[in-house]
Amino acid sequence: MQPLDKASIRADALEKRSAIPGAQRSARSCEIAARLAAMRQFNTALTVLLYASFKSEVDTSGLIRKSLEAGKKVLLPRVAKDGLEVFEIKGPEDMEKGAWGIPEPKRSSRAADVNEADVIIVPGVAFDSAGGRVGYGKGYYDRLLSGLKHPVPLIALSFEAQMYNNKLPVSGHDILMDFIITELRTIEAKKHGR
């Protein structure tokens, strides 16, 4: 039986994710990055909103580097007082350690807007195949994504260990993902419906 409340799910998924040995996590992150790179939505995007990974998250450092090398405009979030601000980076020199030790764009980077993104890559703690997402509990991404003025593909990166067979509890303000990419599969969430 899987836990049903968000706090239990969060604790369970973080424990499972952290239990993946470092070398396996790196190899699986590479598989996930390759799957993302093969997606038309990501391939054709001129501006991508990524996130800088930390701790046991799917490693996005290679994705950020390759996106910049491919000439894409790369946007990253920075934690502000009560949400996320978005900035454009040109390279690693535009990054610094921010809130909770998460790498963030420097404030001197160009301020951007979530609506500039052609595709948005979203972190999270737990996911289901219908696009449900449990984040870290602050609601930062839900607030950021609620500011979108037009539909943009929302793609979550997740290890299989973070996927739940049962639908996760979501509320009205929770933003659903369009796709979830794991090391084993690319899930088109709309096909699984809520």
Protein Blocks (a to p, Z undefined) as FASTA:
>chain_A
ZZfbfklmmmmmmmmmmmpcfklmmmmmmmmmmmmmmpmklmmpmbdcddddehjbccfk
lmmmmmmmnopacddddddfklccddddfbfklgccdehhiacddfkbccddfklpmbdc
dddfbdcfkopacdehnommmmmmmmpcbdcdddddddfklpcfbdcdddfklccdfbdc
dfkbccdfklnoZZ
